[in-house]
Protein backbone atom coordinates (compact mmCIF):
# COMPACT_ATOMS: atom_id res chain seq x y z
CA UNK A 1 0.00 0.00 0.00
CA UNK A 2 2.92 2.36 0.77
CA UNK A 3 4.20 2.13 -2.77
CA UNK A 4 0.79 3.33 -4.12
CA UNK A 5 0.19 6.29 -1.78
CA UNK A 6 2.25 8.91 -3.63
CA UNK A 7 0.25 8.28 -6.80
CA UNK A 8 -3.08 9.12 -5.06
CA UNK A 9 -1.69 12.36 -3.60
CA UNK A 10 -0.53 13.46 -7.02
CA UNK A 11 -3.96 12.84 -8.57
CA UNK A 12 -5.69 14.92 -5.86
CA UNK A 13 -3.30 17.82 -6.35
CA UNK A 14 -3.84 17.83 -10.07
CA UNK A 15 -7.60 17.68 -9.58
CA UNK A 16 -7.53 20.67 -7.21
CA UNK A 17 -5.63 22.73 -9.72
CA UNK A 18 -8.38 22.13 -12.26
CA UNK A 19 -11.20 23.57 -10.02
CA UNK A 20 -12.40 27.20 -10.64
CA UNK A 21 -11.08 29.88 -8.21
CA UNK A 22 -13.36 31.15 -5.40
CA UNK A 23 -15.01 34.67 -5.98
CA UNK A 24 -14.20 35.96 -2.48
CA UNK A 25 -10.52 36.47 -2.16
CA UNK A 26 -8.98 35.19 0.99
CA UNK A 27 -5.56 35.52 2.39
CA UNK A 28 -3.55 32.52 1.47
CA UNK A 29 -2.55 30.39 4.38
CA UNK A 30 1.06 30.43 5.31
CA UNK A 31 2.84 27.47 3.87
CA UNK A 32 4.68 25.27 6.29
CA UNK A 33 8.43 25.06 5.65
CA UNK A 34 9.38 22.28 3.29
CA UNK A 35 11.71 19.91 5.04
CA UNK A 36 15.02 19.22 3.33
CA UNK A 37 14.97 16.07 1.27
CA UNK A 38 16.53 13.11 3.04
CA UNK A 39 19.47 11.49 1.31
CA UNK A 40 18.90 7.78 1.19
CA UNK A 41 22.21 5.89 0.85
CA UNK A 42 22.44 3.65 -2.22
CA UNK A 43 22.37 -0.02 -1.35
CA UNK A 44 25.82 -1.61 -1.23
CA UNK A 45 26.55 -3.94 -4.18
CA UNK A 46 25.92 -7.53 -3.37
CA UNK A 47 29.14 -9.40 -2.55
CA UNK A 48 30.14 -12.04 -5.05
CA UNK A 49 29.46 -15.51 -3.69
CA UNK A 50 32.32 -17.42 -2.13
CA UNK A 51 32.36 -21.13 -1.48
CA UNK A 52 34.99 -23.55 -0.36
CA UNK A 53 37.46 -24.90 -2.91
CA UNK A 54 36.88 -28.64 -3.12
CA UNK A 55 39.58 -29.36 -5.71
CA UNK A 56 42.32 -27.49 -7.59
CA UNK A 57 44.11 -28.71 -10.73
CA UNK A 58 47.06 -27.18 -12.55
CA UNK A 59 47.40 -27.88 -16.28
CA UNK A 60 50.21 -27.15 -18.73
CA UNK A 61 53.09 -26.99 -16.21
CA UNK A 62 56.31 -28.73 -17.25
CA UNK A 63 58.88 -26.99 -15.09
CA UNK A 64 57.17 -26.39 -11.77
CA UNK A 65 55.09 -28.76 -9.67
CA UNK A 66 51.39 -28.00 -9.17
CA UNK A 67 52.09 -27.70 -5.42
CA UNK A 68 54.68 -24.95 -5.95
CA UNK A 69 52.45 -23.09 -8.40
CA UNK A 70 49.52 -23.14 -5.96
CA UNK A 71 51.79 -21.91 -3.14
CA UNK A 72 52.86 -18.99 -5.32
CA UNK A 73 49.21 -18.33 -6.22
CA UNK A 74 48.17 -18.36 -2.57
CA UNK A 75 45.44 -20.97 -3.03
CA UNK A 76 44.66 -23.99 -0.87
CA UNK A 77 42.05 -26.70 -1.10
CA UNK A 78 39.43 -26.25 1.62
CA UNK A 79 39.73 -22.45 1.72
CA UNK A 80 37.25 -19.95 0.30
CA UNK A 81 37.13 -19.35 -3.45
CA UNK A 82 35.32 -17.15 -5.94
CA UNK A 83 36.03 -15.09 -9.04
CA UNK A 84 37.70 -12.25 -7.09
CA UNK A 85 39.93 -14.71 -5.22
CA UNK A 86 40.83 -16.58 -8.40
CA UNK A 87 41.55 -13.29 -10.22
CA UNK A 88 43.97 -12.32 -7.46
CA UNK A 89 45.68 -15.72 -7.64
CA UNK A 90 46.08 -15.41 -11.41
CA UNK A 91 47.53 -11.90 -11.03
CA UNK A 92 50.05 -13.12 -8.45
CA UNK A 93 51.30 -15.79 -10.84
CA UNK A 94 51.61 -13.34 -13.74
CA UNK A 95 53.38 -10.80 -11.51
CA UNK A 96 56.00 -13.42 -10.58
CA UNK A 97 57.48 -13.22 -14.09
CA UNK A 98 57.63 -17.02 -14.40
CA UNK A 99 54.56 -17.45 -16.64
CA UNK A 100 53.72 -16.28 -20.15
CA UNK A 101 49.99 -16.88 -19.70
CA UNK A 102 47.71 -17.87 -16.83
CA UNK A 103 44.00 -18.66 -17.14
CA UNK A 104 41.49 -20.41 -14.92
CA UNK A 105 38.04 -21.93 -15.00
CA UNK A 106 35.78 -23.17 -12.24
CA UNK A 107 32.45 -24.85 -11.71
CA UNK A 108 30.27 -26.13 -8.91
CA UNK A 109 31.41 -29.39 -7.40
CA UNK A 110 29.15 -32.23 -6.21
CA UNK A 111 30.20 -31.34 -2.65
CA UNK A 112 28.71 -27.85 -2.96
CA UNK A 113 31.95 -25.91 -3.42
CA UNK A 114 34.18 -25.17 -6.40
CA UNK A 115 36.24 -27.32 -8.74
CA UNK A 116 39.01 -25.04 -10.06
CA UNK A 117 41.54 -25.58 -12.84
CA UNK A 118 44.42 -23.21 -13.60
CA UNK A 119 46.07 -23.45 -17.03
CA UNK A 120 49.58 -22.03 -17.22
CA UNK A 121 52.31 -21.60 -19.82
CA UNK A 122 55.73 -21.18 -18.27
CA UNK A 123 58.66 -19.26 -19.70
CA UNK A 124 60.89 -22.04 -21.00
CA UNK A 125 64.19 -20.14 -20.92
CA UNK A 126 65.62 -20.46 -17.41
CA UNK A 127 69.07 -19.19 -16.46
CA UNK A 128 71.39 -19.77 -13.50
CA UNK A 129 72.17 -16.86 -11.18
CA UNK A 130 75.50 -15.46 -10.09
CA UNK A 131 76.33 -12.74 -7.56
CA UNK A 132 79.25 -10.38 -8.09
CA UNK A 133 80.74 -7.77 -5.73
CA UNK A 134 78.01 -8.28 -3.11
CA UNK A 135 78.54 -9.15 0.59
CA UNK A 136 76.88 -12.58 0.20
CA UNK A 137 77.87 -15.52 -1.99
CA UNK A 138 75.99 -17.02 -4.90
CA UNK A 139 75.42 -20.23 -2.90
CA UNK A 140 73.93 -18.26 -0.01
CA UNK A 141 71.60 -16.36 -2.35
CA UNK A 142 70.51 -19.54 -4.14
CA UNK A 143 69.65 -21.22 -0.81
CA UNK A 144 67.71 -18.15 0.29
CA UNK A 145 65.76 -17.90 -2.99
CA UNK A 146 64.80 -21.58 -2.76
CA UNK A 147 63.43 -21.01 0.75
CA UNK A 148 61.58 -17.76 -0.02
CA UNK A 149 60.29 -18.31 -3.55
CA UNK A 150 58.36 -21.52 -4.31
CA UNK A 151 58.94 -21.02 -8.05
CA UNK A 152 62.74 -20.74 -7.87
CA UNK A 153 64.61 -24.01 -8.49
CA UNK A 154 68.30 -23.35 -9.26
CA UNK A 155 67.38 -21.26 -12.32
CA UNK A 156 64.90 -18.54 -13.24
CA UNK A 157 63.52 -16.71 -16.29
CA UNK A 158 65.15 -13.47 -17.37
CA UNK A 159 61.92 -11.47 -17.30
CA UNK A 160 61.99 -8.01 -15.74
CA UNK A 161 59.45 -9.01 -13.09
CA UNK A 162 61.32 -12.16 -12.02
CA UNK A 163 64.72 -10.42 -11.89
CA UNK A 164 63.40 -7.44 -9.90
CA UNK A 165 61.65 -9.76 -7.47
CA UNK A 166 64.82 -11.78 -6.89
CA UNK A 167 66.92 -8.61 -6.51
CA UNK A 168 64.52 -7.35 -3.81
CA UNK A 169 64.77 -10.66 -1.94
CA UNK A 170 68.58 -10.53 -2.09
CA UNK A 171 68.52 -6.95 -0.77
CA UNK A 172 66.32 -8.01 2.14
CA UNK A 173 68.63 -10.94 2.85
CA UNK A 174 71.68 -8.65 2.96
CA UNK A 175 69.83 -6.28 5.34
CA UNK A 176 69.03 -9.23 7.58
CA UNK A 177 72.80 -9.55 8.05
CA UNK A 178 72.93 -5.89 9.18
CA UNK A 179 74.50 -4.67 5.97
CA UNK A 180 73.21 -2.28 3.35
CA UNK A 181 73.37 -2.90 -0.37
CA UNK A 182 71.42 -1.85 -3.42
CA UNK A 183 71.08 -4.82 -5.76
CA UNK A 184 70.47 -4.79 -9.51
CA UNK A 185 70.03 -7.80 -11.78
CA UNK A 186 70.48 -8.30 -15.50
CA UNK A 187 70.83 -11.09 -18.05
CA UNK A 188 74.42 -11.32 -19.31
CA UNK A 189 76.08 -13.39 -22.01
CA UNK A 190 78.69 -15.90 -20.83
CA UNK A 191 79.10 -17.67 -24.19
CA UNK A 192 77.34 -17.54 -27.56
CA UNK A 193 73.81 -18.73 -26.88
CA UNK A 194 74.54 -19.16 -23.16
CA UNK A 195 73.30 -16.69 -20.55
CA UNK A 196 73.06 -16.17 -16.81
CA UNK A 197 71.38 -13.67 -14.50
CA UNK A 198 73.98 -11.56 -12.71
CA UNK A 199 73.21 -9.65 -9.53
CA UNK A 200 75.57 -6.79 -8.74
CA UNK A 201 75.61 -3.58 -6.69
CA UNK A 202 72.97 -1.13 -7.88
CA UNK A 203 75.64 1.45 -8.75
CA UNK A 204 76.91 -0.91 -11.46
CA UNK A 205 80.36 -2.27 -12.33
CA UNK A 206 82.99 -0.97 -14.76
CA UNK A 207 82.73 -2.49 -18.22
CA UNK A 208 85.39 -4.30 -20.23
CA UNK A 209 86.90 -1.92 -22.80
CA UNK A 210 89.80 -3.88 -24.28
CA UNK A 211 91.51 -7.26 -23.80
CA UNK A 212 95.13 -8.18 -24.49
CA UNK A 213 96.87 -11.56 -24.17
CA UNK A 214 100.44 -12.53 -23.45
CA UNK A 215 102.20 -15.90 -23.44
CA UNK A 216 100.37 -17.49 -26.38
CA UNK A 217 102.46 -19.31 -28.99
CA UNK A 218 99.87 -21.53 -30.71
CA UNK A 219 97.17 -18.93 -31.35
CA UNK A 220 97.68 -15.33 -32.39
CA UNK A 221 96.70 -12.49 -30.08
CA UNK A 222 94.32 -11.21 -32.77
CA UNK A 223 92.46 -14.54 -32.93
CA UNK A 224 92.24 -14.61 -29.14
CA UNK A 225 90.85 -11.07 -28.98
CA UNK A 226 88.33 -11.85 -31.71
CA UNK A 227 87.21 -14.97 -29.86
CA UNK A 228 86.39 -13.08 -26.67
CA UNK A 229 85.17 -9.83 -28.21
CA UNK A 230 81.61 -11.02 -28.89
CA UNK A 231 80.87 -11.78 -25.25
CA UNK A 232 83.26 -9.71 -23.12
CA UNK A 233 83.47 -6.20 -24.57
CA UNK A 234 81.01 -3.87 -22.87
CA UNK A 235 80.10 -6.42 -20.18
CA UNK A 236 80.43 -5.55 -16.45
CA UNK A 237 83.83 -6.74 -15.24
CA UNK A 238 84.41 -9.15 -12.38
CA UNK A 239 87.31 -11.57 -12.33
CA UNK A 240 85.13 -14.66 -11.89
CA UNK A 241 82.83 -13.56 -14.70
CA UNK A 242 85.75 -12.80 -16.99
CA UNK A 243 87.31 -16.21 -16.28
CA UNK A 244 84.00 -17.76 -17.34
CA UNK A 245 84.36 -15.91 -20.68
CA UNK A 246 87.88 -17.33 -21.07
CA UNK A 247 86.67 -20.88 -20.42
CA UNK A 248 83.82 -20.61 -22.92
CA UNK A 249 85.61 -18.67 -25.68
CA UNK A 250 89.36 -19.15 -25.45
CA UNK A 251 89.77 -22.65 -24.00
CA UNK A 252 88.01 -24.34 -26.99
CA UNK A 253 90.64 -22.87 -29.34
CA UNK A 254 93.35 -24.69 -27.41
CA UNK A 255 91.26 -27.83 -26.90
CA UNK A 256 90.97 -28.12 -30.69
CA UNK A 257 94.76 -28.47 -30.73
CA UNK A 258 94.89 -31.04 -27.94
CA UNK A 259 95.96 -28.58 -25.21
CA UNK A 260 93.53 -29.59 -22.49
CA UNK A 261 95.23 -27.94 -19.48
CA UNK A 262 95.28 -24.29 -20.57
CA UNK A 263 95.24 -21.89 -17.58
CA UNK A 264 95.23 -18.15 -16.98
CA UNK A 265 97.60 -17.57 -14.06
CA UNK A 266 97.34 -13.77 -14.05
CA UNK A 267 94.60 -11.30 -14.98
CA UNK A 268 95.34 -7.59 -14.49
CA UNK A 269 93.10 -4.55 -15.07
CA UNK A 270 93.60 -0.81 -15.38
CA UNK A 271 91.32 2.10 -16.35
CA UNK A 272 91.15 2.57 -20.10
CA UNK A 273 92.89 5.66 -21.49
CA UNK A 274 90.48 5.80 -24.46
CA UNK A 275 86.98 5.16 -23.10
CA UNK A 276 85.19 4.71 -19.79
CA UNK A 277 85.91 1.16 -18.68
CA UNK A 278 88.73 -1.28 -17.97
CA UNK A 279 91.55 -2.65 -20.08
CA UNK A 280 92.18 -6.31 -19.21
CA UNK A 281 95.54 -8.08 -19.66
CA UNK A 282 95.53 -11.91 -19.56
CA UNK A 283 98.56 -14.15 -19.15
CA UNK A 284 98.13 -17.61 -20.74
CA UNK A 285 99.82 -20.91 -19.88
CA UNK A 286 99.00 -23.15 -22.84
CA UNK A 287 99.98 -26.44 -21.14
CA UNK A 288 101.10 -29.63 -22.95
CA UNK A 289 99.51 -31.37 -25.93
CA UNK A 290 97.56 -34.59 -25.23
CA UNK A 291 97.29 -37.53 -27.60
CA UNK A 292 93.97 -39.33 -27.99
CA UNK A 293 93.59 -42.91 -26.80
CA UNK A 294 89.84 -43.31 -27.43
CA UNK A 295 86.45 -41.64 -27.73
CA UNK A 296 83.55 -43.46 -26.06
CA UNK A 297 79.78 -43.05 -25.98
CA UNK A 298 78.02 -43.77 -22.68
CA UNK A 299 74.31 -44.07 -21.90
CA UNK A 300 72.98 -43.96 -25.46
CA UNK A 301 69.58 -45.64 -25.84
CA UNK A 302 68.86 -48.36 -28.41
CA UNK A 303 71.42 -48.98 -31.11
CA UNK A 304 74.52 -47.18 -29.78
CA UNK A 305 76.38 -47.83 -33.05
CA UNK A 306 73.75 -45.81 -34.92
CA UNK A 307 74.02 -42.98 -32.39
CA UNK A 308 77.79 -43.05 -32.75
CA UNK A 309 77.44 -42.76 -36.52
CA UNK A 310 75.17 -39.74 -36.01
CA UNK A 311 77.94 -38.17 -33.89
CA UNK A 312 80.29 -38.10 -36.92
CA UNK A 313 83.40 -37.99 -34.77
CA UNK A 314 86.36 -37.18 -37.01
CA UNK A 315 89.55 -39.22 -37.00
CA UNK A 316 92.18 -37.56 -34.85
CA UNK A 317 95.53 -38.22 -33.25
CA UNK A 318 95.57 -35.30 -30.82
CA UNK A 319 92.72 -35.12 -28.31
CA UNK A 320 90.52 -32.55 -30.07
CA UNK A 321 87.99 -31.95 -27.29
CA UNK A 322 86.31 -29.14 -29.26
CA UNK A 323 85.44 -31.65 -32.03
CA UNK A 324 84.00 -34.03 -29.43
CA UNK A 325 81.79 -31.21 -28.07
CA UNK A 326 80.48 -30.60 -31.58
CA UNK A 327 79.81 -34.33 -31.94
CA UNK A 328 77.84 -34.23 -28.66
CA UNK A 329 75.62 -31.52 -30.15
CA UNK A 330 74.93 -33.77 -33.17
CA UNK A 331 74.05 -36.64 -30.82
CA UNK A 332 71.59 -34.41 -28.98
CA UNK A 333 69.97 -33.29 -32.25
CA UNK A 334 69.72 -36.88 -33.45
CA UNK A 335 68.06 -38.16 -30.28
CA UNK A 336 65.66 -35.21 -30.08
CA UNK A 337 64.56 -36.05 -33.62
CA UNK A 338 63.84 -39.60 -32.35
CA UNK A 339 61.44 -38.46 -29.63
CA UNK A 340 63.90 -37.92 -26.75
CA UNK A 341 62.74 -34.38 -26.10
CA UNK A 342 64.37 -34.13 -22.65
CA UNK A 343 67.71 -35.65 -23.65
CA UNK A 344 70.82 -34.23 -21.98
CA UNK A 345 74.22 -34.79 -23.60
CA UNK A 346 77.48 -33.76 -21.93
CA UNK A 347 81.19 -34.33 -22.52
CA UNK A 348 83.89 -35.52 -20.15
CA UNK A 349 87.61 -36.15 -20.37
CA UNK A 350 90.03 -38.40 -18.49
CA UNK A 351 93.65 -37.22 -18.69
CA UNK A 352 96.86 -39.10 -17.99
CA UNK A 353 99.31 -36.31 -17.16
CA UNK A 354 102.30 -38.65 -17.15
CA UNK A 355 101.70 -40.20 -20.56
CA UNK A 356 100.02 -37.04 -21.88
CA UNK A 357 97.08 -39.06 -23.23
CA UNK A 358 93.34 -38.46 -23.05
CA UNK A 359 90.13 -40.46 -23.11
CA UNK A 360 87.13 -38.43 -24.25
CA UNK A 361 83.51 -39.34 -23.50
CA UNK A 362 80.07 -38.35 -24.78
CA UNK A 363 77.61 -39.01 -21.95
CA UNK A 364 73.91 -39.36 -22.75
CA UNK A 365 70.96 -39.08 -20.34
CA UNK A 366 68.14 -39.88 -22.79
CA UNK A 367 64.97 -39.47 -20.73
CA UNK A 368 61.63 -40.86 -21.99
CA UNK A 369 60.43 -41.17 -25.59
CA UNK A 370 57.55 -38.83 -26.50
CA UNK A 371 54.81 -39.79 -28.96
CA UNK A 372 52.29 -37.78 -30.96
CA UNK A 373 48.68 -37.50 -29.81
CA UNK A 374 46.20 -35.17 -31.56
CA UNK A 375 46.49 -32.34 -34.10
CA UNK A 376 44.25 -29.28 -33.73
CA UNK A 377 43.98 -26.74 -36.57
CA UNK A 378 42.54 -23.27 -35.92
CA UNK A 379 41.80 -20.44 -38.35
CA UNK A 380 41.08 -22.39 -41.55
CA UNK A 381 37.96 -23.56 -43.32
CA UNK A 382 37.19 -27.19 -44.04
CA UNK A 383 39.19 -27.34 -47.27
CA UNK A 384 42.21 -25.63 -45.76
CA UNK A 385 42.18 -27.82 -42.66
CA UNK A 386 41.90 -30.95 -44.80
CA UNK A 387 44.96 -29.89 -46.81
CA UNK A 388 46.98 -29.27 -43.66
CA UNK A 389 46.02 -32.60 -42.13
CA UNK A 390 47.09 -34.36 -45.31
CA UNK A 391 50.47 -32.67 -45.12
CA UNK A 392 50.97 -33.48 -41.41
CA UNK A 393 53.36 -36.41 -41.36
CA UNK A 394 52.58 -38.00 -37.97
CA UNK A 395 49.87 -40.42 -36.89
CA UNK A 396 48.70 -40.90 -33.31
CA UNK A 397 51.26 -42.99 -31.44
CA UNK A 398 54.19 -42.13 -33.73
CA UNK A 399 57.45 -41.03 -32.15
CA UNK A 400 57.33 -37.24 -31.86
CA UNK A 401 60.44 -35.38 -33.12
CA UNK A 402 61.12 -32.46 -30.78
CA UNK A 403 61.21 -29.75 -33.47
CA UNK A 404 58.71 -31.20 -35.93
CA UNK A 405 55.77 -28.89 -35.12
CA UNK A 406 57.84 -25.71 -35.49
CA UNK A 407 59.47 -27.02 -38.66
CA UNK A 408 56.07 -27.95 -40.12
CA UNK A 409 54.66 -24.47 -39.45
CA UNK A 410 57.68 -22.80 -41.09
CA UNK A 411 57.40 -25.04 -44.18
CA UNK A 412 53.68 -24.33 -44.57
CA UNK A 413 54.36 -20.60 -44.51
CA UNK A 414 57.31 -21.01 -46.87
CA UNK A 415 55.12 -22.90 -49.39
CA UNK A 416 52.71 -19.89 -49.63
CA UNK A 417 49.69 -22.20 -49.75
CA UNK A 418 47.24 -19.48 -48.67
CA UNK A 419 46.55 -15.90 -49.75
CA UNK A 420 47.07 -13.18 -47.14
CA UNK A 421 48.57 -15.66 -44.71
CA UNK A 422 49.80 -14.04 -41.51
CA UNK A 423 51.52 -15.90 -38.71
CA UNK A 424 51.51 -19.69 -38.45
CA UNK A 425 52.07 -20.68 -34.85
CA UNK A 426 52.58 -24.26 -33.67
CA UNK A 427 52.08 -24.89 -29.95
CA UNK A 428 53.00 -28.18 -28.28
CA UNK A 429 51.10 -29.35 -25.21
CA UNK A 430 52.25 -32.41 -23.25
CA UNK A 431 49.40 -34.23 -21.58
CA UNK A 432 49.70 -34.19 -17.83
CA UNK A 433 51.43 -37.28 -16.46
CA UNK A 434 52.22 -38.69 -19.92
CA UNK A 435 54.75 -38.46 -22.74
CA UNK A 436 52.02 -37.72 -25.31
CA UNK A 437 52.32 -34.46 -27.26
CA UNK A 438 49.27 -32.74 -28.73
CA UNK A 439 49.87 -29.95 -31.26
CA UNK A 440 47.74 -26.90 -32.06
CA UNK A 441 48.49 -24.95 -35.24
CA UNK A 442 46.98 -21.46 -35.37
CA UNK A 443 46.64 -19.70 -38.73
CA UNK A 444 46.26 -15.93 -38.66
CA UNK A 445 44.72 -14.07 -41.58
CA UNK A 446 44.24 -17.13 -43.82
CA UNK A 447 41.17 -17.63 -46.05
CA UNK A 448 39.06 -20.75 -45.95
CA UNK A 449 40.29 -22.21 -49.26
CA UNK A 450 43.89 -23.10 -50.00
CA UNK A 451 45.66 -22.05 -53.17
CA UNK A 452 47.23 -24.69 -55.37
CA UNK A 453 50.36 -25.62 -53.44
CA UNK A 454 53.75 -25.22 -55.08
CA UNK A 455 54.69 -28.73 -54.01
CA UNK A 456 52.92 -32.04 -54.57
CA UNK A 457 50.42 -32.82 -51.84
CA UNK A 458 51.85 -35.17 -49.28
CA UNK A 459 53.33 -35.35 -45.83
CA UNK A 460 56.07 -32.94 -44.76
CA UNK A 461 59.00 -34.87 -43.38
CA UNK A 462 60.80 -33.68 -40.30
CA UNK A 463 64.02 -31.60 -40.39
CA UNK A 464 67.16 -33.52 -41.26
C-alpha positions, 0 to 999 in steps of 0.5 A, a space after each residue: 500500500 505504501 508504494 501506491 500512496 504517492 500516486 493518489 496524492 498526485 492525482 488529488 493535487 492535479 484535480 484541485 488545480 483544475 477547479 475554478 477559483 473562489 469569488 471571495 478572495 482570501 488571504 492565502 494560508 502560510 505554507 509550512 516550511 518544506 523539510 530538506 529532502 533526506 538522502 537515502 544511501 544507495 544499497 551496497 553492491 551484493 558481494 560475489 558468492 564465495 564457497 569452499 574450494 573442493 579441488 584445484 588442478 594445474 594444467 600445462 606446467 612442465 617446469 614447476 610442480 602443481 604444489 609450488 604453483 599453488 603456493 605462489 598463487 596463494 590458493 589452498 584446497 578447503 579455503 574460500 574461493 570465488 572469481 575475485 579470489 581466483 583473479 587475485 591468484 592469477 595476477 600473483 602468478 603473472 606478476 611473478 614473471 615465471 609465466 607467459 599466460 595464466 587462465 582459470 576456469 571453475 564450476 560447482 562441485 558435487 560437494 557444494 563448493 568449487 572445482 578449479 583448474 588453472 592453465 599455465 604456460 611457463 617461460 621455458 628459458 631459465 638461467 642460473 644466477 650469479 652474484 658479483 661484488 656483493 657481501 653474500 655468496 651465490 650459494 647463499 643467495 641460491 639457498 635463500 631464494 629456494 626457501 623464499 620463492 616456491 617457483 625458484 629451483 636453481 634457475 629462473 627466467 630473465 623477465 623483468 618481473 622475475 629479476 626485480 623480485 629476486 633482486 629485492 629478496 637478495 637486498 632483504 637478505 643482505 639487510 638481515 645480516 645488518 649490511 646495506 646494499 642496493 642490488 640490480 640484476 640483468 641477463 648477461 652473455 657468458 658464451 654464444 647462446 649461453 646466458 646467466 642472470 647476474 646480480 651486482 651492486 645497484 651502482 653498477 660495475 665498470 665495463 670491459 673496454 679492451 683485452 690483451 693476451 700474453 704468453 700465447 704461442 699456438 694462437 695469435 693475439 688477434 684470434 684470441 681477442 676476436 674470440 672473446 670480443 663477442 661476449 666480453 666487450 662492454 660487459 660488467 667486469 668481475 674476475 670470476 665472470 671474466 674467467 667464465 668468458 675465457 673458459 667458454 671462448 678461449 679454451 676451446 681454441 686450445 682444446 681443438 689443438 689437444 691442449 687440455 690444461 690451458 690456464 690463466 695464471 694472471 689477470 690484471 686490469 687498469 682504467 682505459 685511457 680511451 673510453 670509460 671502462 677497464 683494459 684487461 691483460 691476460 697471461 696464458 699458460 698453454 699447457 702440454 699437448 695430449 694424444 687421444 687414446 679413445 672416444 667413447 659413448 656412454 648411456 645412449 639408448 637403443 642402437 649405440 652404433 647408430 648414435 655413434 654414426 650420427 655423432 660423426 666424430 672425425 679421426 684424430 691423433 691429438 685429443 681434439 675436445 672441441 670436435 667431441 663437443 660438436 659431436 655431442 651436439 649432433 648426438 643431442 639433435 639426433 636423439 631429439 629427432 627420435 622423440 627424446 625431447 628431454 635428452 641431456 648430452 654432456 662431454 667428459 675427459 680423463 687425462 693421464 698427465 704422465 703419458 700425456 694421453 686423453 680419453 674423451 667421453 660423450 655421456 647421454 641421459 636420454 629421458 623418456 620417448 615422446 609420442 604424438 597425440 592429436 592435431 588441432 587446426 585453428 583459423 582455416 575452413 574445411 578445405 584448408 584444414 583438410 589440406 593441412 592434415 594431409 600434409 601433417 606427417 605423424 599419426 597418433 602414437 608415432 614417435 614425436 620429433 622435438 622440433 617437428 611442429 615448429 618445422 612444419 609451421 615454417 614449411 607451410 608458410 614457406 610454401 605460400 599455400 594461402 593468400 594473405 597468410 599471416 603468422 603460423 604458430 605451432 604450440 606443443 602441449 604435453 598431456 599431464 602425467 604422460 609423454 604424449 604431445 598434442 599440437 595446435 596450429 593457429 593460422 592468422 589471416 588465412 582464407 578458408 580455401 587453399 591455393 594450389 600448393 607449389 609442391 605435390 600434396 603429401 606429408 612434410 617430413 621432419 628436419 634432417 
